[in-house]
Amino acid sequence: MKKAAARFGKQVNMVNDNGSENMKDAQAYLASQGVTQYWTRPYSPKEKPFVERLIGTLQSRPQEALNFLTPAEFSAILGFSTPNAGRS
């Protein structure tokens, strides 16, 4: 968030999906920076389609840093699963 504020300034709006990572410290930081937040309803991916599409692309796209495996494939090799991996 600090990097985004440095790049785009404080005249931005942020759409949050009520995830735990967006609560407490993050919420307080954004408020202290004067960033306006809009909250979507939980489990409503259609309210933020561009973000959901980006997340889906990143989760299903082979990554050079992962030896050209998808995050789900790489996690399986390590013996654990990633939440929502491969979801589109």
Protein Blocks (a to p, Z undefined) as FASTA:
>chain_A
ZZmmmmnojmbcdddehiaklgmjlmmmmmmnopacddddehilklmmmlmmmmmmmmmp
ccfkloopafklmmmmnopacehihiZZ
